[in-house]
Amino acid sequence: MTSTVADGTALSEAELEDLRETVRSVCADGGGTAAVRRLPEEAPGIDAGLWDALGRKVGLAALGLPESTGGIGGLAEIAMVCEELGRTLAPVPLLSSTVLAGQVLAGCGTADKALTDLAEGTVHALAVAAPDGTWRADAVPVAVTWQGSVPLLDGTAPFVLDGADAEALVVAAAGTDGVDLFLADPREPGVMVRRVPTLDLSRGQAVVTFRGARARALTAGGEGADVVSRALDVALVALAAEQLGGAQAALDMTVAHVRDRTQFGRAIGGFQAVKHACADMLLQVEAARSAVVRAVRADGSPQALAEAAAVAQAWCCEAFVSVAAECVQFHGGMGFTWEHDAHLYFRRAQSDAVLLGGAAHHRERLAGLLGW
């Protein structure tokens, strides 16, 4: 069975666990959630030092990319690494650059130089979202016209993940043949990148405006829509794995607190209401884990992956929001303070819940995929 991901060199089970421990160790050495707090609150983005360690030295920038570019692993490796990064809310562009832009570039088949640069750690950003934040081939906000053999881009792309820190932009643009993909330089005339404030302090977003910007064509004949759709299914699984990691961290934080916090002479974790709530949180986390595992096992069939990715995202985004909210509540007044980490997970959960379309969007898509 052929993978639907642009696989690199596959890892054995032992190598996969070694990679997990390496990522966990590097994130811990980077300070865990302290890496988020090092970013300016008004300009969330990327921790360059942490990305250098993870992306270049560990090699995560090439995760799931073709073997010809030095790629390692496939969907299983992507999901495992994203889960670990989600545990500490690591502010690195794995989802935006390696997964989103990387899988799109790999699907184009004409972006060898760009893929090589990306695999070496150069940050790329993907500009494909419609004004409502979802991907819809009939609502691409950027248009392309041609000046001889040179494509020119016009329009405004919202919700460009890590766009303000990107050195290259992969852009979906609508033309006479349909939607195609283009590579643009954010430093060129006609490209304006504006960093925007976000609820999630661990992940930056930008609005990118094109005004007659020159670009390089990556696809032709309207092939870009299918490339983006396939790549987004991989990204949905990656995001679900991140949400699983964040939900697990919030659950662990909550359990540790209710064991230590005493009231009326006993740990509050001994109260029945608290026990039941923690059990409900555990059920949501384990159900999210099952959804991610199911999606990873669907790799090899584009149709099965699309369906499993929609299920995973519909479930995991709501599970993370619920568990993160309970985490804040169980920490009481301390959970609402800036100094405590609970609000960082709550912010990420709320942001992720609409990042690639909310739960309702993915349920609607699932119904369409199943012919309901």
Secondary structure as GFF3:
##gff-version 3
##sequence-region A 1 372
A	DSSP	alpha_helix	13	29	.	.	.	ID=ss1
A	DSSP	alpha_helix	34	37	.	.	.	ID=ss2
A	DSSP	alpha_helix	48	51	.	.	.	ID=ss3
A	DSSP	pi_helix	52	57	.	.	.	ID=ss4
A	DSSP	three_ten_helix	60	62	.	.	.	ID=ss5
A	DSSP	three_ten_helix	67	69	.	.	.	ID=ss6
A	DSSP	alpha_helix	75	88	.	.	.	ID=ss7
A	DSSP	pi_helix	94	101	.	.	.	ID=ss8
A	DSSP	alpha_helix	102	108	.	.	.	ID=ss9
A	DSSP	alpha_helix	112	119	.	.	.	ID=ss10
A	DSSP	beta_strand	124	127	.	.	.	ID=ss11
A	DSSP	three_ten_helix	137	139	.	.	.	ID=ss12
A	DSSP	beta_strand	142	147	.	.	.	ID=ss13
A	DSSP	beta_strand	150	161	.	.	.	ID=ss14
A	DSSP	three_ten_helix	163	165	.	.	.	ID=ss15
A	DSSP	beta_strand	168	175	.	.	.	ID=ss16
A	DSSP	beta_strand	178	184	.	.	.	ID=ss17
A	DSSP	beta_strand	191	196	.	.	.	ID=ss18
A	DSSP	beta_strand	205	214	.	.	.	ID=ss19
A	DSSP	beta_strand	216	217	.	.	.	ID=ss20
A	DSSP	alpha_helix	224	260	.	.	.	ID=ss21
A	DSSP	beta_strand	262	263	.	.	.	ID=ss22
A	DSSP	beta_strand	266	267	.	.	.	ID=ss23
A	DSSP	three_ten_helix	268	270	.	.	.	ID=ss24
A	DSSP	alpha_helix	272	297	.	.	.	ID=ss25
A	DSSP	alpha_helix	302	330	.	.	.	ID=ss26
A	DSSP	alpha_helix	332	335	.	.	.	ID=ss27
A	DSSP	alpha_helix	342	355	.	.	.	ID=ss28
A	DSSP	alpha_helix	359	369	.	.	.	ID=ss29
###
